[in-house]
Amino acid sequence: MNMNAAPNALPAEATMTRGLAGVTAGRTAISSLAGELRYRGYSIESLAQASDFEDVAYLLLHGELATKKEHDAFVGRIRDSATSLDKTLVQSLTLLAQRQSSASPMDALRSGISILGQIQLDQTPGIHALLIAQAERLLGETPSILAAWMDASSNRPIAPWPNAPLADSLLERLTGRQPSQSHIQAFGTTLVLYAEHEFNASTFAARTVVSTGSDMHSGVTAAIGALKGPLHGGANEQVLEQLSEIGSVDRAEAWVSEQLSAKRVIMGFGHRVYKDGDPRAVLLGRMCRSLVQGTDGERLEDLADTIEQLMLQRKGLRPNLDWPAARIYHALGLPIRVFTPIFVVARMSGWTAHIIEQIGDNRLIRPMSLYCGESPRDFVSLETRSASGASCF
C-alpha cells in the first residue's frame, strides 16, 4: 500500500481515528467508565471489597444482585459445570498436551471453548434464557479447562474439581494446595476487577462476531484470541517477566532509562481510557504489600514501588490493573503462564453478558475504512507488464 498516495485519493471530508480511540461505537447497560468504573450501576470499589466473584458474575449476566437463594443456586450451577467437563473435550486436551505440552494455556482455552461449541451444537443464538444458561455453563467450564490443561501438559492425572466456590477451587487446582482465606480473598478480588471493562478489544471482538448472527462460543473464541495479545490481556505476564529481569532496586533506574531510550513499551503502565490512573490498580495495589508482609516478596514490592515512581517522573504514567495483578498472582504461587488465562476465567462473565446484550439489540458491526492506496489506474495484461516496485507490506 502506498501511504503517500495522491491527496485526491482521499475524500476531503473523510476522517479517521486510529484504533477507534475515543470513538463511541455502541451502547451498553453492563458497565460504565463515566467518572468511575461501575458494573450495572454499582461502584467497582464496593464490589471488589466483597471479593465474591459469583456475586459479580450473576450481576453482570442477570442485571441485578442475587438474593441469598439465587446466589447459592448460581454457585451450584457453576460448580456443576466445572465438575462435569465433557469427556470428549478432556480426551482432546490430553491428546493435545501429549502432542505439544509447551503450548500456551491460552491456546488450550481457545481450542477448548471452540470444541465445546461443536459438541453442544451451538450454531446460532437461541432465546435469552438459553443464552443465559450457555453463559453460566461457560463460567464453570472455562476454569475447569484451564486446570485440566495444566495437569495434562505437566503429565499429571487430571484432578477432580473441588467442592467449593470458583476462586477457592481454581486457586487450589492451580497451586496444588489448600489456599488460606487471605489468599482466596486476594484472588477473588482480582477476578472481580478483571470481570468486565466496557468495550475493550476482546469484548468488542466478541460483539462484532455475534453481530453477524454467529453463536456465543464463536464470539468467546474470538475474544480469547484478542485477549492473548500483549497489548491487551497478555501484559500481566510480561509485567512479572520485566520485574524478574530488573531483579533489584539498584538496577531499576538504569533499566527504565534503557527501555525509554530504546522506545520500548514498559508493560503495566498507562491506559487508553484512564489518563489519571487506573482505579482498579489502586484498589488491588493496596493488597500487594499486605499479602507479602514479612516474606521475601517485600523486595519485589520495593522494586515495584521504585519503578512506579520512575515512570511517573519520567513519563507521567501510572500503573494499570496488570501491574499489581501480576505481583498478586506471583505472591499466591501461581506460574506465570496462567496469569492471562485467569483473566479469561474472570472476563468470561463480561464477555458473555456483552454477547447476550448484542444479540438482544443487534445491528451488524461494520465500520468503514479510509482508503490510502493508489489512485485509479488501468489494468495491464500479464504479457505487457514491466517489473513493479516492492509492496510496503
C-alpha positions as CSV (number, residue, x, y, z in Angstrom):
1,M,0.0,0.0,0.0
2,N,1.3,3.4,-0.9
3,M,0.9,5.6,2.2
4,N,1.9,8.6,0.2
5,A,-0.8,8.3,-2.4
6,A,-2.0,11.4,-4.2
7,P,-4.2,13.6,-1.9
8,N,-7.1,13.3,-4.4
9,A,-7.3,9.6,-3.5
10,L,-8.9,10.6,-0.2
11,P,-12.3,12.3,0.2
12,A,-11.8,15.8,1.6
13,E,-14.5,15.2,4.2
14,A,-13.2,11.8,5.4
15,T,-12.0,11.4,8.9
16,M,-10.3,8.5,10.7
17,T,-9.4,7.6,14.3
18,R,-6.6,5.1,14.6
19,G,-7.5,2.2,16.8
20,L,-11.0,3.8,17.3
21,A,-9.5,5.8,20.1
22,G,-12.2,7.9,21.7
23,V,-14.9,6.7,19.3
24,T,-18.2,5.7,20.8
25,A,-19.1,2.5,19.0
26,G,-22.3,1.5,20.7
27,R,-24.4,1.5,23.9
28,T,-24.3,-0.9,26.9
29,A,-26.1,-1.2,30.2
30,I,-23.4,-3.6,31.6
31,S,-20.6,-1.2,32.8
32,S,-19.7,2.5,32.8
33,L,-16.4,4.3,32.8
34,A,-18.0,7.7,33.3
35,G,-16.5,9.2,36.4
36,E,-15.6,5.8,37.9
37,L,-15.9,2.2,36.9
38,R,-19.3,0.7,37.7
39,Y,-20.8,-2.7,37.0
40,R,-24.6,-2.3,36.4
41,G,-24.5,0.9,38.4
42,Y,-22.5,-0.5,41.4
43,S,-19.1,1.0,42.1
44,I,-16.1,-1.3,41.5
45,E,-14.8,-0.4,44.9
46,S,-17.8,-1.8,46.7
47,L,-17.8,-4.9,44.6
48,A,-14.1,-5.5,45.0
49,Q,-14.3,-5.3,48.7
50,A,-16.8,-8.1,48.8
51,S,-14.4,-10.2,46.5
52,D,-17.2,-12.6,45.7
53,F,-16.8,-13.4,42.0
54,E,-20.0,-15.3,41.6
55,D,-22.0,-12.4,43.1
56,V,-20.5,-10.1,40.4
57,A,-20.9,-12.6,37.6
58,Y,-24.6,-13.0,38.5
59,L,-25.0,-9.2,38.5
60,L,-23.3,-8.9,35.1
61,L,-25.4,-11.6,33.5
62,H,-28.8,-11.0,35.2
63,G,-28.6,-7.3,35.7
64,E,-29.4,-7.3,39.4
65,L,-27.7,-8.6,42.6
66,A,-28.8,-12.1,43.6
67,T,-30.8,-13.0,46.7
68,K,-29.1,-15.5,49.0
69,K,-31.1,-18.3,47.5
70,E,-30.3,-17.2,43.9
71,H,-26.6,-16.8,44.8
72,D,-26.3,-20.3,46.3
73,A,-28.1,-21.8,43.3
74,F,-25.9,-19.9,40.9
75,V,-22.7,-21.0,42.7
76,G,-24.0,-24.6,42.5
77,R,-24.7,-24.4,38.7
78,I,-21.2,-23.1,38.0
79,R,-19.6,-25.8,40.2
80,D,-21.7,-28.5,38.4
81,S,-20.4,-27.2,35.0
82,A,-16.8,-27.3,36.3
83,T,-17.1,-30.8,37.7
84,S,-18.8,-32.3,34.6
85,L,-16.5,-31.3,31.8
86,D,-17.3,-33.2,28.6
87,K,-15.2,-36.4,28.3
88,T,-14.5,-35.8,24.6
89,L,-13.1,-32.4,25.5
90,V,-10.9,-33.9,28.3
91,Q,-9.6,-36.5,25.9
92,S,-8.9,-33.9,23.3
93,L,-6.9,-31.7,25.8
94,T,-4.9,-34.8,26.8
95,L,-4.0,-35.6,23.3
96,L,-3.1,-32.0,22.5
97,A,-0.9,-31.9,25.6
98,Q,0.9,-35.1,24.5
99,R,1.5,-33.6,21.1
100,Q,2.7,-30.2,22.3
101,S,2.9,-29.8,26.1
102,S,4.6,-26.4,25.9
103,A,1.6,-24.8,24.0
104,S,0.2,-21.8,25.7
105,P,-2.8,-22.4,28.1
106,M,-4.4,-19.5,26.1
107,D,-4.4,-21.7,23.1
108,A,-5.8,-24.6,25.1
109,L,-8.7,-22.4,26.3
110,R,-9.3,-21.0,22.8
111,S,-9.4,-24.6,21.3
112,G,-11.4,-26.0,24.3
113,I,-14.1,-23.4,24.0
114,S,-14.3,-24.0,20.3
115,I,-14.6,-27.7,20.8
116,L,-17.4,-27.2,23.3
117,G,-19.3,-25.1,20.8
118,Q,-19.1,-28.1,18.3
119,I,-20.1,-30.7,20.9
120,Q,-23.0,-28.6,22.2
121,L,-24.1,-27.8,18.6
122,D,-24.0,-24.1,19.2
123,Q,-24.7,-22.8,15.7
124,T,-27.0,-19.8,16.0
125,P,-28.1,-17.7,19.0
126,G,-31.1,-19.1,21.0
127,I,-33.6,-17.3,23.1
128,H,-32.5,-15.2,26.1
129,A,-33.0,-18.0,28.7
130,L,-30.8,-20.4,26.6
131,L,-28.1,-17.8,26.2
132,I,-28.0,-17.2,30.0
133,A,-27.7,-21.0,30.5
134,Q,-24.9,-21.1,28.0
135,A,-23.1,-18.3,29.7
136,E,-23.4,-19.9,33.2
137,R,-22.0,-23.2,31.8
138,L,-19.1,-21.4,30.3
139,L,-18.3,-19.8,33.7
140,G,-17.7,-23.2,35.1
141,E,-16.3,-24.9,32.1
142,T,-13.6,-22.3,31.4
143,P,-11.6,-22.6,34.8
144,S,-12.1,-26.4,34.6
145,I,-10.5,-26.4,31.1
146,L,-7.6,-24.4,32.4
147,A,-7.0,-26.6,35.3
148,A,-7.3,-29.8,33.2
149,W,-4.7,-28.4,30.7
150,M,-2.2,-27.5,33.4
151,D,-2.4,-31.1,34.7
152,A,-2.3,-32.7,31.3
153,S,0.5,-30.5,30.0
154,S,2.5,-31.4,33.1
155,N,2.0,-35.1,32.6
156,R,-0.2,-35.4,35.7
157,P,-3.5,-37.2,36.0
158,I,-6.4,-34.6,35.7
159,A,-7.5,-34.0,39.3
160,P,-11.2,-33.6,40.2
161,W,-12.7,-30.1,40.7
162,P,-13.0,-29.2,44.4
163,N,-16.4,-28.7,46.0
164,A,-16.0,-25.0,46.7
165,P,-16.7,-21.6,45.1
166,L,-14.8,-20.7,42.0
167,A,-12.0,-18.6,43.4
168,D,-11.2,-21.2,46.1
169,S,-11.4,-24.1,43.7
170,L,-9.4,-22.6,40.9
171,L,-6.6,-21.4,43.2
172,E,-6.4,-24.9,44.8
173,R,-6.3,-26.6,41.4
174,L,-3.6,-24.3,40.0
175,T,-1.3,-24.3,43.1
176,G,-1.9,-27.9,44.2
177,R,-2.6,-26.9,47.8
178,Q,-5.4,-25.7,50.0
179,P,-5.3,-21.9,49.9
180,S,-5.6,-19.7,53.0
181,Q,-8.5,-17.3,53.4
182,S,-6.4,-14.3,52.8
183,H,-5.1,-15.8,49.5
184,I,-8.7,-16.7,48.5
185,Q,-9.8,-13.1,49.2
186,A,-6.9,-11.6,47.2
187,F,-7.5,-14.0,44.3
188,G,-11.3,-13.4,44.3
189,T,-10.7,-9.6,44.2
190,T,-8.6,-10.0,41.1
191,L,-11.4,-11.9,39.4
192,V,-13.9,-9.2,40.3
193,L,-11.6,-6.4,38.9
194,Y,-10.9,-8.3,35.7
195,A,-14.6,-9.4,35.2
196,E,-15.7,-6.5,32.9
197,H,-14.5,-3.3,31.3
198,E,-16.9,-2.0,28.7
199,F,-15.9,-2.0,25.0
200,N,-12.3,-3.2,25.4
201,A,-10.6,-5.0,22.4
202,S,-11.7,-8.6,23.3
203,T,-15.2,-7.6,24.2
204,F,-15.6,-5.6,21.0
205,A,-14.3,-8.6,19.1
206,A,-16.9,-10.8,20.7
207,R,-19.7,-8.4,20.0
208,T,-18.5,-8.0,16.4
209,V,-18.6,-11.8,15.8
210,V,-22.1,-12.3,17.2
211,S,-23.4,-9.2,15.4
212,T,-23.2,-11.3,12.3
213,G,-25.7,-13.7,13.7
214,S,-23.0,-16.1,14.9
215,D,-23.0,-18.1,18.1
216,M,-21.8,-17.5,21.6
217,H,-18.9,-19.9,21.5
218,S,-17.6,-18.3,18.3
219,G,-17.7,-14.9,19.9
220,V,-15.9,-16.1,23.0
221,T,-13.2,-17.9,20.9
222,A,-12.5,-14.6,19.1
223,A,-12.4,-12.8,22.4
224,I,-9.8,-15.2,23.8
225,G,-7.7,-14.7,20.7
226,A,-7.8,-10.9,21.2
227,L,-7.0,-11.1,24.9
228,K,-3.9,-13.2,24.2
229,G,-2.1,-10.2,22.7
230,P,0.5,-8.4,24.8
231,L,-1.2,-5.1,24.3
232,H,-4.3,-6.4,26.0
233,G,-4.5,-9.4,28.4
234,G,-1.0,-10.7,27.8
235,A,0.5,-7.7,29.5
236,N,0.2,-9.2,33.0
237,E,2.6,-12.0,32.2
238,Q,5.1,-9.6,30.8
239,V,4.9,-7.4,34.0
240,L,6.4,-10.2,36.1
241,E,9.0,-11.0,33.4
242,Q,10.1,-7.4,33.5
243,L,10.4,-7.3,37.3
244,S,12.3,-10.5,37.2
245,E,14.7,-9.1,34.6
246,I,15.4,-6.0,36.6
247,G,16.0,-8.0,39.7
248,S,16.7,-5.4,42.3
249,V,16.0,-1.8,43.3
250,D,19.6,-0.6,42.5
251,R,19.1,-1.7,38.8
252,A,15.7,0.0,38.4
253,E,16.7,3.5,37.2
254,A,19.2,2.2,34.7
255,W,16.7,-0.4,33.3
256,V,13.9,2.2,32.9
257,S,16.3,4.6,31.2
258,E,17.4,1.9,28.8
259,Q,13.8,0.9,27.9
260,L,12.8,4.5,27.4
261,S,15.8,5.4,25.3
262,A,15.1,2.4,23.1
263,K,11.5,3.4,22.9
264,R,10.3,0.1,24.3
265,V,6.9,-0.3,26.0
266,I,7.1,-0.9,29.7
267,M,4.2,-3.2,30.5
268,G,1.8,-2.4,33.3
269,F,1.6,1.4,32.8
270,G,-0.8,3.7,31.0
271,H,-4.3,3.0,29.8
272,R,-6.3,4.1,26.7
273,V,-9.2,5.2,28.9
274,Y,-7.7,6.1,32.3
275,K,-5.4,9.0,31.8
276,D,-5.1,9.8,35.5
277,G,-4.5,6.3,36.7
278,D,-6.5,3.0,36.7
279,P,-8.8,2.8,39.8
280,R,-8.6,-1.0,39.7
281,A,-4.8,-0.8,40.1
282,V,-5.2,1.5,43.1
283,L,-7.7,-1.0,44.7
284,L,-5.5,-4.0,44.1
285,G,-2.2,-2.3,44.8
286,R,-3.3,-1.9,48.4
287,M,-3.4,-5.6,48.8
288,C,0.1,-6.4,47.4
289,R,2.1,-5.2,50.3
290,S,-0.1,-6.7,53.0
291,L,-0.1,-10.1,51.1
292,V,3.7,-10.4,51.3
293,Q,4.4,-8.7,54.6
294,G,7.2,-10.4,56.4
295,T,8.3,-12.5,53.4
296,D,10.9,-12.3,50.6
297,G,8.1,-10.8,48.5
298,E,8.6,-7.5,50.1
299,R,11.7,-7.0,47.9
300,L,9.6,-7.3,44.8
301,E,7.2,-4.7,46.2
302,D,10.1,-2.4,46.9
303,L,11.2,-2.8,43.3
304,A,7.7,-2.2,42.0
305,D,7.3,1.0,44.1
306,T,10.6,2.3,42.7
307,I,9.5,1.6,39.1
308,E,6.2,3.3,39.7
309,Q,7.9,6.4,40.9
310,L,10.3,6.4,38.0
311,M,7.5,6.0,35.4
312,L,5.5,8.8,37.0
313,Q,8.6,11.1,37.0
314,R,9.8,10.2,33.5
315,K,6.6,9.6,31.6
316,G,3.7,10.8,33.7
317,L,2.3,7.3,33.6
318,R,0.5,5.5,36.4
319,P,0.0,1.7,36.7
320,N,-2.9,-0.2,35.2
321,L,-4.5,-3.3,36.6
322,D,-1.9,-5.6,35.2
323,W,0.8,-4.1,37.3
324,P,-0.5,-5.2,40.8
325,A,-2.3,-8.3,39.4
326,A,0.9,-9.9,38.3
327,R,2.5,-9.4,41.7
328,I,-0.6,-10.7,43.5
329,Y,-0.5,-13.9,41.3
330,H,3.2,-14.3,42.0
331,A,2.7,-14.0,45.7
332,L,-0.1,-16.6,45.5
333,G,2.4,-19.1,44.0
334,L,0.9,-19.2,40.5
335,P,3.0,-19.9,37.4
336,I,3.4,-17.0,35.0
337,R,1.8,-18.9,32.1
338,V,-1.6,-18.9,33.9
339,F,-1.8,-15.2,34.5
340,T,-3.6,-14.3,31.3
341,P,-5.8,-17.4,31.3
342,I,-7.0,-16.4,34.8
343,F,-8.0,-13.1,33.1
344,V,-10.1,-15.2,30.7
345,V,-11.8,-17.0,33.6
346,A,-12.9,-13.7,35.1
347,R,-13.7,-11.8,31.8
348,M,-15.9,-14.7,30.7
349,S,-18.7,-13.1,32.8
350,G,-18.3,-9.7,31.0
351,W,-17.9,-11.3,27.5
352,T,-21.0,-13.4,27.8
353,A,-23.0,-10.5,29.2
354,H,-22.0,-8.4,26.2
355,I,-22.7,-11.2,23.8
356,I,-26.2,-11.5,25.2
357,E,-26.7,-7.8,25.1
358,Q,-25.5,-7.5,21.5
359,I,-27.8,-10.4,20.3
360,G,-30.8,-8.8,22.1
361,D,-30.4,-5.5,20.3
362,N,-28.4,-6.3,17.3
363,R,-27.1,-4.3,14.3
364,L,-24.2,-5.7,12.2
365,I,-21.0,-4.0,13.3
366,R,-19.4,-2.9,10.0
367,P,-17.2,0.2,10.2
368,M,-15.7,2.0,7.2
369,S,-12.1,2.4,6.3
370,L,-10.2,5.4,4.9
371,Y,-8.5,4.3,1.7
372,C,-4.9,5.3,1.3
373,G,-3.8,3.3,-1.7
374,E,-3.2,4.1,-5.3
375,S,-5.3,6.4,-7.4
376,P,-7.5,4.8,-10.1
377,R,-5.3,3.1,-12.8
378,D,-5.9,0.9,-15.8
379,F,-5.4,-2.9,-15.8
380,V,-2.3,-4.1,-17.7
381,S,-2.2,-7.6,-19.2
382,L,0.3,-10.0,-17.8
383,E,2.3,-10.2,-21.1
384,T,2.9,-6.4,-21.2
385,R,3.7,-5.7,-17.5
386,S,7.2,-4.4,-16.5
387,A,8.8,-5.1,-13.1
388,S,6.8,-3.4,-10.3
389,G,8.1,-1.8,-7.1
390,A,8.0,-3.8,-3.9
391,S,4.9,-3.7,-1.8
392,C,5.0,-1.8,1.5
393,F,3.5,-4.9,3.2
